[in-house]
């Protein structure tokens, strides 16, 4: 069985140095690197369940390594920590704050380091094998009435018609993940297509590997309930980002990322059908990721899970043809991008009403929305995306990406 180590440092060279030292005296060690300056603080509920040991650089987080040590070591059940101090004089303080061992990062003995690692790992395994630890782990692996081993419940994030969503820590991935759990037995007669849609979402996402599409970690069935473990986005969604205000350049960058994701999604024969700010998530590096393919449609599918003429999606962002239950293609998703671009540029939706059906009517029958003067030069782009007839829009996401290149250049020149 391999030893799993989380190496926390802002310096790539130091993380590589530690891996080199480990390789000299130990075999079967898997190191995962974490940079606080790139990914910010570890989630407050993270206890390194999937790791045998954490190596913590005292210079990380702009020199706040001791502060990180104090917070992490105080978390119940957190993995043992070996600390690398900035100066030799920090040794005693690091030990008092909870480090299992401490070394001066500028010079340390390989054999002593390897010995400290072995002792910490042995103690971790001993602690984990106790009866109380096993019982506690099983108790924390219940999501409602479902036992999903290898995942530790942090909190519930919400529930929908067919599934429940939780925040969890995955032992296998060593990450905080979002766990989407089918909320009923797959054979339940009251929702015969719920399981099919759930499975469809997993299979669609598992076929896509793109930086702007949510990453799927795991899929399984436990206690007759299917689950999907997927990427967690601590910065929230695009709607939250909009509330902070978005520049023209940022708006175009965001739309370009969404279009690039759609280009790949459409290439594998999938329509998203529910594009909206709440389904666009932000990573720490400000990149976007497309999520929630629960109502997606495969263009080449020989059978249709949804009923003929059924309307799925969010009325504020629906194309006219989707809102009226007509046949849709990739151009319908592009219309939704146009609505989001309008909202990014103005801070409001183009068509609003208290009635969903009235919003659907407005998308088909009202004039195209006008942009305010400061961004009026982007009106042709928005109007082409939101054209009432699909043939008057961009025909592919790739075509939109090409057009955005020029628009971004114009925006940078204007600023």
C-alpha positions, 0 to 999 in steps of 0.5 A, a space after each residue: 500500500 502506497 503512502 500518500 503525502 500532501 506537500 504544501 508550499 508556494 515554491 515549486 522548487 521546494 516541493 520538488 526538492 522534498 519529493 527528491 529527498 523522499 525518493 532517496 530513502 522511501 518507495 511507494 510514496 505518492 506526493 500531491 502538491 498544493 500551492 496556497 498562493 495559487 489555490 488560497 487556504 485549504 477549506 475550513 473543513 478539510 482534514 486531509 482524510 486521504 493523506 498519511 502525512 502533510 509536509 508544510 513549508 513555513 514560508 507558504 502563504 506569504 510567510 504565514 506557515 506557522 499560522 497555517 500550522 496552528 490552524 491545521 493542527 487544531 482540526 480534529 483528525 487532521 493528518 500529522 504535519 512535518 513542518 519546515 521552518 524559515 529559521 532554525 529558532 522556530 523549531 520549538 514553536 512549531 512543535 508546540 503548535 502541533 507539528 510531529 517534527 520540524 526541520 530547518 528548510 535550508 538544511 536537513 538530514 535525509 535520514 532524520 527526515 525519512 525516519 520522522 516520516 515513517 514514525 508519523 505515518 505509522 502513528 497515523 495508520 495506528 490511529 485510523 485502525 482503532 475501533 472508535 476511529 472506524 466507527 466515527 468514519 462510518 458515521 461521517 460517511 452517511 449522506 442522509 440514509 445512504 452510506 458512501 464509504 470513502 467520503 466524509 460528509 461536511 454539509 448538505 448543499 441542497 436538493 432537487 427533484 431527483 438528487 441531493 447535493 452534498 459537500 464532502 471530503 473524498 479519501 480517494 482524491 484527497 480533495 473537497 468534492 461535491 457529491 451528487 446523490 440520486 435521491 431515490 432507488 433507481 427502480 422507483 416507479 414514481 420517477 422512471 426517467 430520473 435514474 436515466 437522466 442521472 446516468 446520462 449526466 455522468 456519461 456525458 461528462 465522463 466523455 469530456 475533458 476540457 478546462 472549462 467543463 467541470 471535472 468528474 472524480 468518481 461515480 458509483 452505486 451505494 445502498 442502491 443509490 447512484 452518486 457522482 463526485 465532482 469538482 468543488 468551486 469555493 468561489 461560487 458561480 458567475 452570478 455571484 461574480 456579476 454582483 461585484 461588477 465585471 469589466 468589458 474585457 472580463 465579460 468577453 473573456 468569460 464568454 469566450 471560455 463558455 464558448 470554448 467549453 460549448 465547442 467541445 460539448 457540441 463536438 461530442 453531440 451534446 446540447 446543454 439546454 440550461 446555460 445560465 450564470 448559476 451553472 457557470 462556476 469560478 475557479 481560484 484562477 478566475 477560469 470558468 467551468 460549465 456544470 449541471 448537464 442534468 437536462 442536456 440532450 444528445 443530438 444523435 440519441 436514438 431515444 429521448 428521455 424527455 417527453 416530446 414538446 417538454 420545456 426544460 431550462 430557465 426561461 430568462 436564458 431560453 432561446 425562442 424555440 426552446 421556450 416553445 418546446 420546438 426542436 433545438 440545436 447548438 444555436 439554442 445554447 449560443 442564444 443563451 450565451 447572448 443573454 448572459 453577455 447582455 447581463 454581464 455588460 449591463 447588470 440586468 437581464 434583457 427580458 424580465 417578468 413575474 410570469 415565466 410564460 410571459 418571459 418566454 413570450 418576450 424572447 420570441 416577440 419583443 425587439 432585441 434589447 439595446 445596450 447602453 452607450 458605453 458598450 453600444 459597440 458590442 450590440 451587433 455581437 449581442 444581437 447576432 447571438 440573440 437573433 430570433 431565428 437560429 439561422 441568423 445567429 452564429 452557427 457554431 461555438 467555434 465561430 463565436 470564439 473566432 469573432 470574440 478574438 477581434 472583440 477582445 482586441 477592440 476592448 483592450 484598445 478602448 481601455 
